[in-house]
């Protein structure tokens, strides 16, 4: 019963935050920011454990896989566009992935992170489930990686549209590649707000970033450490 209550609470808070975001349009009111903050505050005030909350919350986490599969619908609708720009998309995502991994290593060095923390930061631009797997394979801590992934997604979504406007990037392909590569699922959600095609390209970029990172992260980390 407690699990059902927490599940209902999470959905209610999300819907409320979504209404606030729709009326304000400000990124800091995004449900991705407001919902976890309010849930954390509630757990702290009531003294509830994460395990109790996750008894219901895990059902929402389990929906990530079918939600990801649902991206196939816009991919099918825009298949001709994707085929036409396949080389540009792949090249953009590959370069973005390399930059993301190297910048993560340099950031870890600048922050004087070492050992587990440094390697946990490396896959921060990859969608959470795959990032956690990469983190474990290179000696990081998956749970810490998940935090870095969430922070990267939120910051990327908050700053991404402004950066695109600053550099006058209005091409839908370029916007989708940028948001999907830099801010994974969170960026893809924002991309779909811009247009269906931008969101579709972003979802492709998110998937390719994950695939490229699986091969590049261990190799680049080995070079960087030696």
N, C-alpha and C positions, 0 to 999 in steps of 0.2 A: 504493500500500500504506500509506503514512504517513497518508493521508487516512482510510482505513478504520480504522486504529488509533486515531486521534483521535476518530472517530465512535463507536467502541466504548467508548472511555474516557469520553466525555461521557455516553453512555447509562448506563454502569455507575455513574458518580458520581451521576447524577440518581436512579437507582433506590435507591442507598444512602441518599442524602439524604432521599428520600421515606419510606423506612422509619424513619429517625430522626425525621422530622417526625410521622409517624403515631403513634409511640410516646410522643413528648414533648408534642406539641400546642402547642409554643411557636413563635411566629411567627418568631423569630430563627433557628430551625432549618429554615425553609422551603427547599425545593429551589431556589427562585428566588434565594435569597441564598447558600446553601452551594455550589451547583454552580458558578456563575461564579467564586467566590472560590477554590475548589480548583483549577479549571482554570487560572486566572491564576497561581496559585502554582506549579502544575506547569510551565507554560510558562516562567516565570521561572527555576525551578530547573534545567530542562533546556536553557535557552537556545533553545528552539524559537520560531520566528517565528509571528506571527498568520496570515500567508499559508499556512504549512504546516498549521496547525490548521484554517483555514477551508476547506481542500481537502475535508475531511470534514464539518466543522461546517455548511457551507452547505446540505447536504442536509436538515438539521433545520430551517434557516431557510426552505427551500423548502416545508416542510410547513405553514407558517403559513397559507397561503391555503386549502388544503383543510380545515384545522382550523377556520378562521373560517367556512367554508361549512357545516361540521357544526353550527353554532349554529342552523341552520334547523330541525333536528329538534325541539328543545324549543320553538322559536317556534311550530311547527305544532301541537304538543300543547297549548299554552296560548293559542291564537289568540283564543278567546272572552274570556279575561281581558284580553288585550292590547287588544282592540277596546273593551272596556268602560271601560278606564282610559287610553285613548289620549291624551285631552286633558291629564290630570294628569301622565302620563309626559313628554309633549312640553314642557309648561310647566316641569316640574322640571328637565329636561335643559337647556332653553334658559337658564333663570336660572343654573344651575350652570356652564354654558359661559361665560356673560358674566363671572361671578365669577372663574372660573379664568383667563381671559385677562387681566382687569384686575389680579387679584392677582399674576399673573406679571410684568406691567409694573411694578407697585409694588415687587415683590421685586427686580427688576433695578435699579430706581432706588435702593432701600435699600442694595443691595450695591455700588452704584456701577459697575454693569456698563454698558458702552457698545457701540455698534456691533453687530458680529456676535453677541457673547455675549448681549446684551439681546434681540435678535430671536430668537435660538436658543432662549431660555427660554420664549417666548410659547406655543407649542403643546405644552407639557409634559404636558397632561392628555389628549392624543389618542393613540390606538394608534400604535405606532412607524412603520409604513410611511406612513400618512397624515400624521403629524406631521413626518416628514422632508420630504415634498412641500410642506407648508405652510411649513416653515422655509426651504426653497429659494426659494419664491415671494415671501417677504417680506424676503429678504436675509440670512437666517441661515445657519448651518453645519449641515447635516443630521446629521453624525456627532456633533456636540456636542448637538444636540437629542435624539438617541437616548439619550445618557447621562442627560439631564434626564428623559426619559420613563421610563426604567428606575428612576431614583431616586424619581420621583413615584409610580410603581406600587408599589414596595416600601414606601415610607413610608405610602401610602394604605392598603395592605393590612394593615400592622402597626397603624396607629392607627385605621382605620375601625371595626372591631368595638367597640373601647373607646369611641369617640365615640358610636356608636349606642346602646350600653348606658348611657352617661352621660346622654344625652338621652331615654332610654327609648323609642327608636324600634324598635318590634317589628313594624310592618306590613311585609309582604314586598315590596310595591310600592315603598314609601319606601326600604327597605334596598337594593333592587336599583338604583334610580335613583341613590342616593348612591354606592354602590361603583362602578358602571359609569361614572358621570360623572367621579368624582374619580380613579379608579385604573385606568381602561380595562381591558385584558385581564387584568392581574394581579388587579384587584379583582373581575372577573367570575369568575375561578377561585376566589377566596375566597367569592364569593356562592353558587356552586354547592355549596360545603361547607355553607352554611346551609340551603338548600333548592333544589329544582329550579326552583320559580317565581321565587325571588329571583335565581337565576343567569340565568334567561331574561330577566327584566326588566333585569338588569345588562347583558346582551349587547345588548339593544335600546338602552339608554342609551349604551353605548359607541359604537355605530354612529351614533346621532343626534348625540352630542358631536362626532364626527369631521365629520359633514356640516355642523353649525352652525358649527364652528370654521373650516371652509374659507371661509365667507362673512364671519364676524364678526372673525376675527383680523386680516386686512389692514385692515378698516374701523376697528376700535378702535385699532389701532396707528397709523394715520394721524391719528386724532383726538388720541391721546395725544402724538404727536410734535409736533403743532401747537398 
